[in-house]
Amino acid sequence: MKNAWDVTPIPLHGAKGNTAIAAAKGVSVSEWEIFEVELAEVYSAMIGMPYRSRDAFKFYGEPSNFKSRLDELEKVAEKYFQTNCNQGFESRFCELARLSRNFAPRRNEIVHSCIRPVIVPGSGAYGTDPYGSIPYNGRRFTLFLVPPLYQDKKYDENNKPNFLYGPQEIDYYTDCFRWMTSLALTLVALLRNLGTPPFP
């Protein structure tokens, strides 16, 4: 992996049952939502609203998808730093926005995926079985999060999915989401200490 947000290498082992992988998926999705709460706090601080302001959260959450919410947050940040010049804080925000935009596709893959049996690479044929049975007798399979089969762009011409996420891979991204939350929390604390008067 060249970058922390890249798709993890195809693993050899997933999960033996649904519970572990479903639990990992649930925790990961939750951690991303916690992260977005802190992005909303960044938004709130930059528009001069109180901590945990419901109105600020409402304004942040108006766009229906993350890309649009982040676009709006970046517009607010641009205006904020025009009147509150602080290169250190602005650098922190730009890095947070960059990480957010690059990790968002991994979050989407985890959310919009399903648990399927997959033939273990190296033990024979490789591919998803649309019926949920063992495609080739005597060959091992394991469970992964994979793209739904209707997402054709997520599969190559040999029916290989673009990603396979077992509990370990999901947990890796969960840790990354927690790390981004800590960066957002730090930025909120810095902005609150600096003071955030409303825009004129």
C-alpha positions in Angstrom: 0.0 0.0 0.0 1.5 3.3 -1.1 -1.0 5.4 0.9 -2.8 4.6 4.2 -6.2 4.9 2.4 -5.4 2.5 -0.4 -7.3 -0.8 -0.8 -5.6 -3.4 1.4 -3.8 -6.3 -0.4 -6.0 -9.3 -1.1 -5.8 -11.4 2.1 -5.6 -15.1 2.4 -7.9 -15.5 5.3 -11.3 -13.9 6.1 -13.7 -15.2 8.7 -15.1 -18.6 9.4 -18.6 -17.3 10.3 -20.7 -14.2 9.8 -20.5 -12.9 13.4 -16.9 -11.7 13.4 -17.0 -9.9 10.1 -20.5 -8.4 10.7 -19.3 -7.1 14.1 -16.2 -5.6 12.5 -18.3 -3.9 9.9 -20.7 -2.5 12.5 -17.9 -1.0 14.6 -16.2 0.5 11.5 -19.3 2.2 10.3 -19.9 3.5 13.8 -16.4 4.9 14.1 -16.9 6.8 10.8 -20.1 8.3 12.1 -18.2 9.4 15.3 -15.6 11.0 13.0 -18.3 12.9 11.2 -19.7 14.2 14.4 -16.3 15.8 15.0 -16.2 17.2 11.5 -19.5 18.8 12.4 -17.8 20.3 15.4 -15.1 21.8 13.2 -17.9 23.3 11.1 -19.6 24.6 14.3 -16.4 26.2 15.6 -15.7 27.9 12.3 -19.1 29.5 12.0 -19.0 30.7 15.6 -21.6 28.4 17.0 -21.5 26.9 20.6 -20.0 23.5 21.2 -22.5 20.6 20.4 -24.8 23.1 18.7 -27.8 21.3 17.3 -28.3 24.2 14.8 -24.7 23.8 13.6 -25.0 20.1 13.3 -28.2 20.6 11.3 -26.4 23.0 8.9 -23.5 20.6 8.5 -25.8 17.6 7.9 -28.0 19.3 5.3 -26.2 17.9 2.2 -27.3 14.3 1.7 -23.8 12.8 1.0 -20.4 13.0 2.5 -18.7 14.6 -0.5 -21.2 17.5 -0.5 -20.8 17.9 3.3 -17.0 18.0 2.9 -17.3 20.5 0.0 -19.4 22.8 2.2 -17.0 22.4 5.1 -14.1 23.4 2.9 -16.0 26.5 1.8 -16.6 27.5 5.4 -12.9 26.9 6.2 -11.8 29.0 3.3 -13.9 31.9 4.6 -12.8 31.3 8.2 -9.1 31.4 7.5 -9.5 34.6 5.4 -10.6 36.4 8.6 -8.7 34.2 11.2 -5.3 33.7 9.6 -3.4 30.9 11.2 -1.2 28.8 8.9 -0.8 26.1 11.5 -4.5 25.6 12.0 -5.2 25.9 8.3 -2.6 23.2 7.5 -4.2 20.9 10.1 -7.6 21.4 8.5 -6.3 20.8 4.9 -4.7 17.6 6.0 -7.9 16.5 7.8 -9.9 17.3 4.6 -7.4 15.4 2.4 -7.6 12.3 4.7 -11.4 12.5 4.8 -11.8 12.6 1.1 -9.4 9.8 0.5 -10.7 7.4 3.2 -14.4 8.0 2.2 -14.3 5.4 -0.6 -13.1 2.8 1.9 -16.0 3.7 4.2 -18.4 3.4 1.3 -17.0 0.0 0.4 -17.5 -1.3 4.0 -21.0 0.1 4.2 -22.1 -1.1 0.7 -20.8 -4.6 0.8 -22.0 -8.0 1.6 -20.6 -11.1 3.3 -19.9 -13.8 0.8 -17.9 -17.1 0.7 -14.7 -16.7 -1.5 -12.3 -19.4 -2.6 -9.1 -18.9 -0.8 -6.4 -17.7 -3.3 -3.9 -20.5 -3.9 -6.3 -23.2 -3.1 -7.8 -23.4 -6.6 -10.3 -21.3 -8.5 -10.7 -17.7 -7.4 -14.0 -15.9 -7.5 -17.3 -15.3 -5.7 -20.1 -17.8 -5.7 -23.4 -16.1 -6.3 -25.3 -18.9 -4.6 -23.4 -19.0 -1.4 -22.2 -22.6 -1.7 -18.7 -24.1 -2.2 -18.1 -23.6 -5.9 -15.4 -26.3 -6.2 -15.4 -29.5 -4.1 -12.4 -29.9 -1.9 -11.2 -26.4 -2.1 -11.3 -24.1 0.9 -13.4 -21.0 1.1 -13.6 -18.2 3.7 -16.0 -15.3 4.3 -15.2 -11.7 3.2 -16.9 -8.5 2.7 -17.2 -8.2 -1.1 -19.0 -5.8 -3.5 -22.5 -6.8 -4.4 -22.6 -8.6 -7.8 -24.7 -5.8 -9.3 -21.8 -3.4 -8.9 -20.2 -4.6 -12.1 -17.5 -1.9 -12.0 -16.2 -3.4 -8.8 -15.3 -6.7 -10.6 -12.8 -7.4 -13.3 -13.3 -9.5 -16.5 -12.4 -12.6 -14.5 -15.1 -11.9 -11.8 -12.4 -10.9 -9.3 -13.7 -8.2 -6.9 -11.7 -5.0 -6.4 -11.5 -5.7 -2.7 -11.8 -8.4 -0.2 -12.1 -7.3 3.5 -11.9 -9.7 6.3 -12.1 -8.6 10.0 -8.4 -7.7 10.0 -8.7 -5.4 7.0 -11.9 -3.8 8.4 -10.2 -3.2 11.7 -7.3 -1.5 10.0 -9.7 1.0 8.5 -11.5 1.4 11.8 -8.2 2.4 13.4 -7.7 4.9 10.6 -11.1 6.4 11.2 -10.3 6.7 15.0 -7.1 8.4 14.1 -8.9 10.9 12.0 -11.3 11.5 14.8 -8.4 12.3 17.1 -7.1 14.8 14.5 -10.5 16.5 14.3 -10.8 16.6 18.1 -7.5 18.3 18.3 -8.4 20.9 15.7 -11.7 21.6 17.4 -9.8 22.2 20.7 -7.4 24.6 18.9 -10.2 26.5 17.2 -12.2 26.9 20.4 -9.2 28.2 22.3 -8.5 30.7 19.4 -12.0 32.0 19.4 -14.4 31.9 16.5 -16.5 35.0 16.1 -19.4 34.7 13.6 -18.7 35.8 10.0 -19.5 39.5 9.3 
